């Protein structure tokens, strides 16, 4: 067992499919909801205000945004059918949409905004449905880079908010409040054990808020004035089905921002899986597809309601890492609490009254952990010099654009200043570089057959021809054929065990990469991840064919220097890297 594995096992108290005590789930759900609802509220308020909208519409937009965030957070955790990730992924309004939403309301009104959000959400559903087609572009390298750039994008706002206190306050009130909050959270996270560590964030926020109250930073007047139960003063703005000139002019920008938000969701869905299990597992891309589908549902509902679109919040990933509780019940509780907040103005007012230095200090800790999660996502996928170039260039381009250090005069005028966002610009650079590597790679040899052992002779003939064209010697060619044979048998056995009598197709591609061969098998659903099975070879495999399966997995591990299994809905992609027998000793990916 590696040191990394032992560290992760000790930090996770409740895995995603475990059920902690109800008070703990409710308490952590409340903690997440309280510390993120302010961001959900501020985005539609800023958009409507900047676009010159009415107070009534602003009231409606805020109400709808909070309620929809609750419904979709519940959906992410609960997972209904193929919609939802099955993990704790908070949903909230997306700051990336601020510029385009302001333009839509100002130029054509809230009804056109609703139509644009509805139409652009359809692209998310399409991406979720065929995510496997983008597997070579939306890689863990791209996802990890985007995750690393989220703190870069948000931290400047956090640091600025930490200084926002009334002008009459003592000059040291904000820095001392932020310092006390950070110290309490950090000390408890580092030294506390058991239940106390689970409550480190909320204890830090409570202590910070009490400390801030001595300087008059916690305002209770707004809480006292708010009603206990109430509905927004505004009304539904409707949907514009005229599809005028403004709609067509703004649609490309909405689609682009929607796809950028989808990239962030992919990164979040990958990252939350990394921190939700005691022992590392291969990424389940069916959960990523579910996260994208739930995100699409959120945007569709936001469009129907006439409010700002939403997206996944990375805060829940860092909070899971900090508390060690990844149980789905926490996400369900947070979703329910969001919905309650929407109908209880006094509760919402109490949350919004938490001083900004306290909220900022809390976010500093979480975003710092999120940056490390991004690094982990990149490293666990394996990093070579190509991936290193992609990550390094993309990250620093994102930092440069975020800080206005790269041609600021030119960038401001492009797409409404969209590329001033470091996550957007850096993420697009990572995608373009990954796409460049993919398009300039040697041509792949391809074949198709039925997923059946009877196809083995054809596959062997195909691979012999491939090895001959690539100039591989006989030992290497035999090794490639043996690895392919074991993979075919494992896939066929998985098909038999699934109970699906349908005949499935298999697509095999082969590529030479320097001295190695890369084989990619694309087939349909297998319940168990081959990559995980190889990792857990030390455990007994259940079932009547356990000995045969174990031998097959061991042979595949021996013959391949790395094995990567990506599971999508209805599609399985297994990628093998085969090195010459005389090369370095094989390693398990």
C-alpha positions in Angstrom: 0.0 0.0 0.0 1.4 3.4 -1.1 1.8 6.3 1.3 -0.8 8.2 -0.9 -3.3 5.4 -0.5 -2.8 5.2 3.3 -3.2 9.0 3.5 -6.5 9.0 1.6 -7.9 6.0 3.5 -7.3 7.8 6.8 -8.8 11.1 5.6 -12.2 9.7 4.3 -14.6 9.0 7.2 -17.7 8.4 5.0 -17.5 7.3 1.4 -20.1 8.4 -1.2 -22.4 5.4 -0.8 -22.2 5.3 3.1 -24.8 6.8 5.4 -23.5 8.9 8.3 -25.8 9.8 11.2 -28.7 12.1 10.0 -27.6 15.1 12.3 -24.1 15.0 10.7 -25.5 14.9 7.2 -27.9 17.7 7.9 -25.2 19.8 9.7 -22.7 19.5 6.9 -25.4 20.2 4.3 -26.4 23.3 6.2 -22.7 24.3 6.4 -22.3 24.0 2.6 -25.6 25.8 1.9 -24.9 28.7 4.3 -21.4 29.3 2.9 -22.4 29.2 -0.8 -25.8 30.7 -1.0 -24.5 34.3 -0.9 -22.7 33.6 -4.3 -26.0 32.2 -5.7 -27.8 35.3 -4.7 -25.3 37.9 -5.7 -24.9 36.8 -9.4 -28.5 37.4 -10.5 -28.7 40.6 -8.4 -25.6 41.9 -10.1 -26.8 40.9 -13.6 -30.2 42.6 -13.2 -28.8 45.7 -11.6 -26.1 46.1 -14.3 -28.6 45.6 -17.1 -31.0 48.2 -15.6 -33.7 45.7 -14.7 -36.5 46.3 -12.2 -36.4 45.5 -8.5 -39.3 43.2 -9.0 -37.5 41.2 -11.7 -34.4 41.1 -9.5 -36.4 39.6 -6.6 -37.9 37.0 -8.9 -34.5 36.1 -10.4 -32.9 35.6 -7.0 -35.8 33.5 -5.8 -35.7 31.3 -8.8 -31.9 30.9 -8.8 -31.8 29.7 -5.2 -34.8 27.3 -5.6 -33.3 25.8 -8.8 -29.9 25.5 -7.3 -31.5 23.5 -4.5 -33.4 21.2 -6.9 -30.3 20.5 -9.0 -28.0 20.0 -6.0 -30.5 17.4 -4.8 -30.5 15.9 -8.3 -26.7 15.7 -8.5 -26.5 13.7 -5.2 -29.7 11.6 -5.6 -29.0 10.7 -9.3 -32.3 9.8 -11.1 -31.7 7.6 -14.0 -28.8 9.0 -16.0 -29.2 12.5 -14.6 -27.0 13.4 -11.7 -23.4 12.5 -10.7 -24.3 10.6 -7.5 -21.8 12.7 -5.5 -21.9 15.9 -3.4 -21.7 18.6 -6.1 -23.3 21.9 -5.2 -25.1 23.8 -7.9 -25.3 27.5 -8.1 -25.5 30.5 -10.4 -22.5 30.9 -12.8 -20.4 34.0 -12.7 -19.2 33.2 -16.2 -22.6 34.1 -17.6 -22.7 37.6 -16.1 -21.4 39.5 -19.2 -23.7 37.8 -21.7 -26.7 37.9 -19.4 -26.3 41.6 -18.8 -26.1 42.1 -22.6 -29.2 40.0 -23.2 -31.4 41.8 -20.7 -30.1 45.2 -21.8 -30.6 44.6 -25.5 -33.8 42.4 -25.6 -35.2 41.9 -22.1 -35.6 39.1 -19.6 -37.8 37.0 -22.0 -35.1 36.8 -24.6 -32.6 35.9 -21.9 -34.9 33.0 -21.0 -34.9 31.8 -24.6 -31.2 32.0 -24.9 -30.6 30.0 -21.8 -33.1 27.3 -22.8 -31.5 26.9 -26.3 -27.9 26.9 -25.0 -28.8 24.2 -22.4 -29.5 21.8 -25.2 -25.8 21.8 -26.1 -25.0 20.5 -22.6 -27.5 17.6 -23.1 -25.8 16.8 -26.4 -22.4 16.9 -24.9 -23.5 14.7 -21.9 -25.0 12.2 -24.3 -21.9 11.7 -26.5 -19.1 12.6 -24.1 -17.2 9.6 -25.3 -16.7 11.4 -28.7 -14.7 14.1 -26.8 -12.6 11.7 -24.6 -9.4 12.6 -26.4 -9.9 16.3 -25.8 -11.6 16.6 -22.5 -8.9 14.6 -20.7 -7.9 14.6 -17.1 -5.1 16.9 -18.1 -7.5 19.5 -19.3 -9.9 18.9 -16.4 -7.1 19.2 -13.8 -5.8 22.4 -15.4 -9.3 24.0 -15.3 -9.6 23.0 -11.6 -6.2 24.6 -10.9 -7.4 27.8 -12.6 -10.6 28.1 -10.6 -8.8 29.4 -7.5 -6.7 31.7 -9.8 -10.0 33.1 -11.1 -11.8 33.4 -7.8 -9.1 34.3 -5.4 -8.8 38.0 -6.5 -12.5 38.5 -5.8 -12.1 36.7 -2.4 -9.2 38.8 -1.4 -11.0 42.0 -2.4 -14.2 41.0 -0.5 -12.1 40.3 2.7 -11.4 44.1 2.9 -15.1 45.2 2.4 -16.3 46.5 5.7 -18.1 49.8 6.7 -15.8 52.8 6.4 -16.5 53.6 10.0 -15.0 50.3 11.2 -11.6 50.1 12.9 -8.8 49.8 10.3 -7.7 46.4 11.7 -11.2 44.9 12.0 -11.2 43.2 8.6 -7.7 41.7 8.7 -8.0 40.5 12.3 -11.4 38.9 11.6 -10.1 37.1 8.5 -7.0 36.0 10.4 -8.9 34.6 13.3 -11.2 32.6 10.9 -8.3 31.2 8.9 -6.3 30.2 12.0 -9.3 28.4 13.6 -10.2 26.5 10.4 -6.5 25.6 9.6 -5.6 24.5 13.1 -8.7 22.3 13.5 -8.1 20.8 10.0 -4.5 20.0 10.8 -4.7 18.9 14.4 -8.3 17.9 15.2 -9.4 14.3 15.0 -12.7 12.5 14.8 -15.9 14.5 14.8 -14.2 17.8 15.6 -12.4 17.9 12.3 -15.7 17.5 10.4 -16.9 20.8 11.9 -13.7 22.7 11.3 -15.2 25.1 8.6 -18.4 25.9 10.5 -16.6 26.4 13.8 -14.2 28.8 12.1 -17.1 30.7 10.5 -18.9 30.9 13.9 -15.8 32.0 15.8 -15.0 34.6 13.1 -18.6 35.9 13.0 -18.6 36.3 16.8 -15.2 38.0 16.7 -16.5 40.3 13.9 -19.5 41.3 16.0 -17.3 43.0 18.5 -16.4 45.5 15.7 -19.9 45.9 14.5 -19.4 43.9 11.3 -22.3 41.5 11.8 -25.5 43.5 11.0 -28.7 42.1 12.6 -31.0 44.8 11.3 -31.5 43.2 8.0 -32.3 39.9 9.7 -34.9 41.5 11.9 -36.6 43.3 9.0 -36.9 40.1 6.8 -40.1 38.1 6.8 -40.1 34.5 8.0 -41.9 33.1 5.0 -42.5 34.9 1.7 -42.5 34.8 -2.1 -40.8 37.3 -4.5 -42.6 40.5 -5.4 -41.8 40.0 -9.0 -43.5 37.8 -11.6 -42.3 35.3 -14.2 -40.9 37.3 -17.2 -42.0 34.8 -19.8 -40.2 33.3 -22.8 -39.7 35.2 -26.1 -40.3 32.9 -29.1 -39.9 35.6 -31.8 -36.2 34.7 -32.2 -35.3 38.2 -33.3 -32.0 39.7 -34.4 -30.8 40.1 -30.8 -31.3 36.4 -30.1 -29.2 35.3 -33.1 -26.5 37.9 -32.3 -26.2 36.7 -28.7 -26.6 32.9 -29.2 -23.0 32.1 -30.2 -21.7 33.8 -27.0 -24.2 31.9 -24.9 -23.2 28.6 -26.5 -19.5 29.3 -25.9 -20.0 30.2 -22.3 -22.2 27.1 -21.8 -19.5 24.9 -23.2 -16.9 26.6 -20.9 -19.2 25.9 -18.0 -19.5 22.3 -19.2 -15.7 22.0 -19.1 -15.7 23.2 -15.5 -18.4 20.6 -14.7 -16.4 17.8 -16.2 -13.4 18.9 -14.0 -15.5 19.1 -10.9 -17.1 15.7 -11.6 -13.7 14.1 -12.0 -12.3 15.8 -8.9 -15.2 14.9 -6.6 -14.6 11.2 -7.4 -11.0 11.6 -6.5 -11.9 12.7 -2.9 -14.9 10.5 -2.3 -13.4 7.1 -1.8 -10.9 5.7 0.6 -9.0 3.8 -2.1 -8.3 5.5 -5.4 -10.6 4.4 -8.2 -10.6 5.0 -11.9 -12.8 7.9 -13.0 -16.4 6.7 -13.8 -17.3 8.8 -16.8 -20.9 7.8 -16.4 -21.0 9.9 -13.3 -19.4 12.8 -15.3 -22.1 12.4 -18.0 -24.7 12.5 -15.2 -23.2 15.6 -13.8 -23.4 17.3 -17.2 -27.0 16.2 -17.6 -28.0 17.6 -14.2 -26.2 20.8 -15.2 -28.2 20.9 -18.3 -31.4 20.4 -16.4 -30.4 23.3 -14.1 -29.8 25.6 -17.1 -33.1 24.4 -18.7 -35.0 25.2 -15.6 -33.2 28.5 -15.2 -34.2 29.4 -18.7 -37.8 28.4 -18.2 -37.9 30.5 -14.9 -36.1 33.4 -16.6 -33.1 33.6 -14.4 -29.3 33.3 -14.7 -27.9 29.8 -15.6 -26.2 27.7 -13.0 -23.2 25.3 -12.8 -21.4 23.1 -10.4 -19.6 24.8 -7.5 -16.1 23.5 -6.7 -16.5 24.5 -3.1 -18.1 21.1 -2.3 -15.0 19.3 -3.5 -12.6 21.1 -1.2 -15.2 20.8 1.7 -15.3 17.0 1.1 -11.5 16.9 1.2 -11.4 19.0 4.4 -14.2 17.2 6.3 -13.6 13.6 5.0 -17.4 13.2 4.5 -18.4 12.4 0.9 -21.8 10.8 1.6 -24.5 11.6 -0.9 -26.9 12.5 2.0 -24.9 15.6 2.6 -25.7 16.8 -1.0 -29.3 15.9 -0.5 -29.5 17.9 2.7 -27.8 20.9 1.1 -30.3 20.8 -1.8 -33.2 20.7 0.6 -31.8 23.6 2.6 -31.3 25.7 -0.6 -35.0 25.3 -1.4 -36.0 26.2 2.2 -33.8 29.4 1.9 -35.7 30.4 -1.2 -39.0 30.5 0.7 -37.6 31.8 4.1 -36.3 35.3 3.6 -35.2 35.6 7.2 -32.9 32.6 6.9 -31.5 34.0 3.7 -30.9 37.3 5.4 -29.1 35.6 8.3 -26.7 34.0 5.8 -26.1 37.2 3.8 -25.3 39.0 7.1 -22.1 36.9 7.6 -19.3 39.4 7.3 -17.3 39.2 4.0 -13.9 38.9 5.8 -15.2 35.7 7.4 -16.6 34.3 4.1 -13.4 35.3 2.3 -11.2 33.6 4.9 -13.2 30.4 4.6 -12.9 30.4 0.8 -9.2 30.9 1.0 -8.8 27.6 2.8 -11.2 25.7 0.5 -9.7 27.2 -2.7 -6.2 26.4 -1.6 -7.3 22.7 -1.2 -9.0 22.8 -4.6 -5.8 23.9 -6.3 -4.1 20.8 -4.8 -7.0 18.6 -6.0 -6.4 19.9 -9.6 -2.7 19.0 -9.3 -3.7 15.5 -8.1 -6.1 15.0 -11.0 -3.3 15.8 -13.5 -0.6 13.6 -11.8 -2.9 10.6 -11.2 -3.5 10.4 -15.0 0.2 10.1 -15.5 2.3 13.0 -16.8 4.8 13.1 -19.6 6.6 15.9 -21.3 3.6 16.6 -23.7 1.1 16.8 -20.8 3.6 18.9 -18.8 3.8 21.4 -21.7 0.0 21.6 -22.0 -0.5 22.1 -18.2 2.3 24.6 -17.8 1.4 26.8 -20.8 -2.3 26.7 -20.2 -2.0 27.5 -16.5 0.2 30.5 -17.0 -1.8 31.8 -19.9 -4.8 31.7 -17.7 -3.0 33.5 -14.9 -1.8 36.2 -17.4 -5.3 36.8 -18.8 -6.9 36.8 -15.4 -4.4 39.5 -14.2 -4.7 41.6 -17.3 -1.0 41.0 -18.1 -1.5 39.7 -21.7 -2.6 42.3 -24.3 -5.4 43.6 -22.1 -6.6 46.2 -24.6 -7.2 43.5 -27.2 -8.7 40.9 -24.9 -11.2 43.3 -23.5 -12.9 43.8 -26.8 -13.2 40.1 -27.7 -16.5 38.4 -26.9 -17.5 41.0 -24.3 -14.3 40.4 -22.3 -15.1 36.7 -21.9 -11.4 35.8 -22.2 -10.4 38.0 -19.3 -11.5 35.1 -17.2 -8.4 32.9 -16.5 -10.4 29.7 -16.3 -12.0 30.3 -19.7 -8.8 31.4 -21.5 -6.5 28.8 -19.9 -9.1 26.0 -20.4 -9.4 26.9 -24.1 -5.7 26.9 -24.5 -5.5 23.4 -22.8 -8.2 22.1 -25.2 -6.5 23.6 -28.3 -3.1 22.2 -27.3 -4.6 18.8 -26.6 -6.5 18.9 -29.9 -3.2 19.9 -31.7 -1.4 16.9 -30.2 -4.3 14.6 -31.2 -4.5 15.9 -34.8 -0.8 15.8 -35.4 -0.3 12.3 -34.0 0.5 9.5 -36.4 -2.5 8.0 -38.2 -4.3 5.3 -36.3 -5.0 1.9 -37.9 -8.7 0.9 -37.4 -10.8 -2.2 -37.6 -14.3 -3.2 -36.5 -15.8 -6.6 -35.5 -18.3 -8.2 -33.2 -17.4 -8.4 -29.5 -16.8 -12.1 -29.6 -13.8 -14.5 -29.2 -14.5 -15.7 -32.8 -13.2 -12.3 -34.0 -9.8 -13.1 -32.5 -8.2 -14.3 -35.7 -9.2 -11.1 -37.5 -7.9 -9.0 -34.7 -4.6 -10.9 -34.7 -4.2 -10.5 -38.5 -5.0 -6.8 -38.1 -2.3 -6.4 -35.4 0.3 -8.4 -37.3 -0.2 -6.0 -40.2 0.0 -3.0 -37.9 3.2 -4.3 -36.3 4.8 -5.0 -39.7 4.0 -1.4 -40.9 5.4 0.0 -37.7 8.6 -2.0 -37.9 8.1 -3.8 -34.5 10.1 -7.0 -34.1 8.6 -10.4 -33.5 8.7 -10.3 -29.6 6.9 -6.9 -29.6 4.3 -8.1 -32.1 3.6 -11.2 -30.1 3.2 -9.0 -26.9 0.8 -6.7 -28.7 -1.3 -9.7 -29.9 -1.3 -11.3 -26.4 -2.4 -8.0 -24.7 -5.3 -7.6 -27.3 -6.4 -11.2 -26.8 -6.6 -10.8 -23.0 -8.5 -7.6 -23.3 -11.0 -9.2 -25.8 -11.6 -12.1 -23.4 -12.1 -9.8 -20.4 -14.6 -7.7 -22.3 -16.5 -10.7 -23.6 -16.6 -12.2 -20.1 -18.0 -8.8 -18.8 -20.6 -8.9 -21.5 -21.7 -12.4 -20.5 -21.8 -11.5 -16.8 -23.9 -8.4 -17.6 -26.8 -10.6 -18.7 -27.4 -8.6 -21.9 -28.0 -11.1 -24.7 -27.5 -8.5 -27.4 -24.5 -8.8 -29.7 -22.2 -5.8 -29.3 -19.7 -4.2 -31.7 -16.1 -3.7 -31.0 -13.9 -1.0 -32.5 -10.1 -1.4 -32.3 -7.5 1.3 -33.1 -3.8 0.9 -33.0 -1.2 3.7 -32.9 2.6 3.7 -32.7 3.9 6.3 -30.2 7.7 6.3 -30.3 8.8 2.7 -29.2 5.4 1.8 -27.7 2.0 0.7 -29.2 -1.2 2.2 -28.0 -4.3 0.0 -28.5 -7.8 1.4 -27.9 -10.8 -0.9 -27.6 -14.3 0.7 -27.8 -17.1 -1.5 -26.8 -20.4 -1.3 -24.9 -21.1 -1.4 -21.2 -19.2 -3.4 -18.6 -20.3 -3.2 -15.0 -16.8 -3.4 -13.4 -13.9 -1.2 -14.3 -11.0 -3.2 -15.6 -8.5 -0.6 -14.4 -9.8 -1.0 -10.8 -9.8 -4.8 -11.1 -6.1 -4.7 -12.0 -5.5 -2.4 -9.1 -7.3 -4.7 -6.7 -5.7 -8.0 -7.8 -4.7 -8.8 -4.2 -8.4 -9.2 -3.4 -10.3 -12.4 -4.1 -12.6 -12.0 -7.2 -16.1 -13.3 -6.5 -17.9 -15.6 -8.8 -17.5 -19.1 -10.5 -14.9 -17.8 -13.0 -12.8 -15.9 -10.4 -9.6 -17.8 -11.1 -9.9 -17.4 -14.8 -10.6 -13.7 -14.4 -7.8 -13.2 -12.0 -5.3 -14.8 -14.4 -6.6 -12.7 -17.3 -6.2 -9.5 -15.3 -2.7 -10.5 -14.2 -1.6 -11.3 -17.8 -3.0 -8.0 -19.0 -1.1 -6.1 -16.2 2.1 -7.9 -17.2 1.7 -7.4 -20.9 0.7 -3.7 -20.7 2.7 -0.9 -19.2 -0.5 1.0 -18.5 -4.3 0.3 -18.6 -6.9 3.0 -18.7 -10.6 2.1 -18.6 -13.2 4.9 -19.3 -16.8 3.9 -18.7 -19.5 5.9 -20.4 -23.2 5.1 -20.7 -23.4 2.3 -23.3 -19.7 2.6 -24.2 -16.5 1.3 -22.7 -13.1 2.6 -23.8 -10.0 0.6 -22.8 -6.6 2.0 -23.7 -3.5 -0.1 -23.4 0.1 1.0 -23.7 2.4 -1.8 -24.7 6.2 -1.4 -24.4 8.8 -3.7 -26.0 9.7 -6.8 -23.8 13.2 -5.5 -23.5 12.1 -2.1 -22.3 11.6 -1.0 -18.6 9.7 -3.3 -16.4 5.9 -3.1 -16.8 4.1 -0.9 -14.4 0.4 -0.7 -13.5 -1.3 2.5 -14.3 
